Amino acid sequence: MIEKKKPSLEMDNPAGDSESQAIRLRVNRVWHEFVLERDVQPTETLAYVLQERLGFTGLKVSCNEGACGACTVIMDGKAILSCMTLAVEADGHDILTIEGLPEDDLRVFFRPLSHRALGIQLPHGRPFGVYASRSRGAL
């Protein structure tokens, strides 16, 4: 059995100072590195890091307890709840947000859906999902 080796949190740091731990996240095909305790706290959720540290606004934190699914992202090909996942747990993994989906995929997904089928409306009459996607230029 081949065991997948998780990347080490230890960075090459010959000085041995306190900034020796980091996490790396590959978000929408781009690697981001954070130094623990300086850039990101060990208790911060993946949702928080994606929104507040990286500026991805497509995911939403609604219930903050994993019940609604608004914070869903794709990690290594599987849907996860980013509000229930610590950022340190995502170290070395591939994360895909709605902003990283190809434009054609979004059009195919939303084309057959009417405003009534989605159910959630904004004052402007746009379904919430489309509005969030358009705000980042995805559609």
N, C-alpha and C positions, 0 to 999 in steps of 0.2 A: 504494500500500500504506500503510495506517494503522499507525503504529508506536505501541505501547503505551508510554507514558512511565512509568518507574519513579520513585516519589517520592524526592526528594532526601534525603540524610542530614543536610543542613545545616538547622538550626533558625534561626529569627530570633533573633539574639543580638548586639545592637549593641555589647556590651562586648568581644566577641571572645575570651572566655576559653576554657579547654580543654574546657568542657562544651558544646560547640557541636554535637555529633553525637548523634543519637537514632535509635531505630528504633521503628516503630509496627506492632503486630500486631493484627489483628481476630480474636479468638478467640471462637468461639461467639456471634457477632454483637455483641461488645463490644470496643471499641478499648482497647488498652493501650499506653502509651508508656514506653520505657526510655531513659535517658541512657547512652550507651556509656561504658565504663570506670568509671562510678559504679554503675549499676543492673545492668548486664549486661556481660560481657566479650565481645570479638569472637570468641573461640574457643569460646564456649558453644554447645552444640547446641540445636536447637529443643526436643528432648525434655527436656533439663535445665531450660530456661526454663519450659516448660509445667508440669513437675512441681514444681520447687523454688521458682520465682519466683511462679507463679500458682496452684499447688496443685491442678492437675488430675491425678488419680490413675488415671484410666481407661486411659491408655496405659502400657505397661510397657516397660522396657529390659531385655531378656533377654540377647541375644548381644552387643549393642553393636557389631555389624559389619554390620548390614543383612541378615542371613540369615534371621531367624526371622519378622519382620513384626509382632512384638508392639507395636512403637512406631508403627505406622501411624496416620496422621491424614490428613484430607482438606485439601489446600491448593488453593484456587481450583478445586474440583470434581474434582481428581485425587488419588489415593492416593499419599502419599509416606512415606518412612521418616524419622521425626523424629530418630532417633539418628544419621543420616548427613547431616542438613541443619543448617547453622549458623543460629542465630537471625537473624543479620544478612541471610542469604539470603531470609528470610521477610518482610523489611521491606515493609510496604505490602500484604501479601497477606491473604487470608481463610482462616483455619484453623478446621477443625471437628474436635472431639474427640468421643469417645463420650458425654461429658456433655452435649454440645450437640445430640445427636440427639433428635428428638421422641420422647416416650414411646411413642407408637403404633408408630413404626418399630422400636423395640427389642422390643416385644411380638410384632410380626409376625415379626421375625427369629428370636427364640428359641422361639416357640411350637412349631414342628414338630421342634425338636431335643430329643432325649432326653439324659439324662446320659451314656449310653453313646456316643451319636453324637459328642459333643464330645470325649470321650476324656480330657480333663484334669480331675482331680478334686481337690477340697480335702478336708481331714479331715471337714468338715461335710457332704460329699456334694453340694455345689453345684458346678456347672461353673465354672471360673475366670472366664470372660467374664461370666456372670450375676452372680457374686460381686462383681467389680469394678464393674459397673454399679450394683448395689444399694448399694454402699458410698457412692456419691455421690447416692443418692436418685433415680436415673434410672428404676428400675422399681418 
